[in-house]
Amino acid sequence: MVKKGEKAFRPYKLPRYLPGSVAKEILITDLKTYNMHRFNIFSATPAIDAKPPGMNPYNYINLRKFQEDEGRLRDIERDNKELIAKINIINRTKGVINCWPDENSFRTNSKWQAHVNNMHRINKENVAMYKRICESYSNYPRKAHLENHKMQYQQMKDVCKYPLVPLHGPPLDDLLQDEPSISNGLVQVDSRPKVFMDFSIQWGPCLTKLGRVVIELYADCAPNTVKNFLTICQGNKGWTYENCKIYRSKRDKYFETGDITCGNGRGGHSIFGPTFDEEENDLKHTKQGVLSMVRLDLTTNHKNNSRFSVTMNPMPELDGKRLVFGKVIKGNKTLCKINDTSRKDGAPMEKILITKCGDYPERQLDIIVCNIEH
């Protein structure tokens, strides 16, 4: 008799041998033996009882304490309601409440005069400490520090066989100007539009400024792309790169930013609409600080929006895959700081934002840009 909810054993009725391969008695005997084996497995019971023991919750729960806690909570709720009602009456009747004690109210207290004397004593100690702080001076003044620095610097020059490159080397921006041109020296324009971007890193709730990057835009080679990028930097037409974060960074290669809608590399927008057609030019990723657009459509109909990338090193493998439209002419040290926070691939180790951006007037430049572009 099978109980409700239990599975019933169903023996096989078809033999396991092919018809005609063995005698009928062997077929019947084999099928009977096989069904007995299956029934033994089906009806097998565990040798060890692994079921948890039964537990009576009332052996571990004290109902009397529960009832006492319930009554105490009910009393607290009633007292709170009465207190709220009294506060409401005071607020509605504009009652005058003076929470600041009068000095005369403590006259009867025998410890009040001792408290006043103690406060006067503390005040005198604070005044004396302030005078000592104002009259203090450094045991290692700045003048002595500078003289010691000059002496150590002279000693380093004397013992060095070769020039001190970290101290006498040219700025990084000047070194990158001497690297191969992104246009192979074919493009010669006296002046181009320039923009700046201030990058900051977020350490918890605080923002620390990393530095400013000045970018030169090749409007003569990619006019629509530069117009889109320049307009967003200026904050016109409702779009801006401010508070836009770096969503992807590959150490020693490049980082991507410019997602002004989602901030995760899946959005972006242009002044011409959601996307616009990619232009063509011969500019190359020949050095650090090259700006290029992040291509959205990888088919024959290439599309761009506001997302762009900045290289950390020469990236010839990106030539033909991303449109180059500018380069960094000042602030390459800031790019190095961003590269220090990069991973092998993915988001940076810390959140990095573009905190400010806009036009960079020509008069603010403190470097000379040659007519033949480097």
HELIX and SHEET records of a PDB file:
HELIX    1   1 LYS A   24  PHE A   42  1                                  19    
HELIX    2   2 PRO A   57  ASN A   59  5                                   3    
HELIX    3   3 LEU A   63  ARG A   92  1                                  30    
HELIX    4   4 GLU A  103  PHE A  106  5                                   4    
HELIX    5   5 TRP A  112  GLU A  135  1                                  24    
HELIX    6   6 ARG A  142  VAL A  159  1                                  18    
HELIX    7   7 VAL A  165  HIS A  168  1                                   4    
HELIX    8   8 LEU A  172  GLN A  177  1                                   6    
HELIX    9   9 PRO A  223  GLN A  234  1                                  12    
HELIX   10  10 ASN A  236  GLY A  238  5                                   3    
HELIX   11  11 PRO A  316  LEU A  318  5                                   3    
HELIX   12  12 ASN A  332  ASP A  340  1                                   9    
HELIX   13  13 GLU A  362  GLN A  364  5                                   3    
SHEET    1   A 9 CYS A 244  LYS A 245  0                                        
SHEET    2   A 9 LYS A 351  ASP A 359 -1                                        
SHEET    3   A 9 LYS A 194  TRP A 203 -1                                        
SHEET    4   A 9 CYS A 206  LEU A 217 -1                                        
SHEET    5   A 9 VAL A 324  LYS A 330 -1                                        
SHEET    6   A 9 VAL A 290  MET A 293 -1                                        
SHEET    7   A 9 PHE A 308  THR A 311 -1                                        
SHEET    8   A 9 TYR A 254  THR A 257 -1                                        
SHEET    9   A 9 ARG A 248  LYS A 250 -1                                        
SHEET    1   B 2 PHE A 276  ASP A 277  0                                        
SHEET    2   B 2 LYS A 303  ASN A 304 -1                                        
END                                                                             
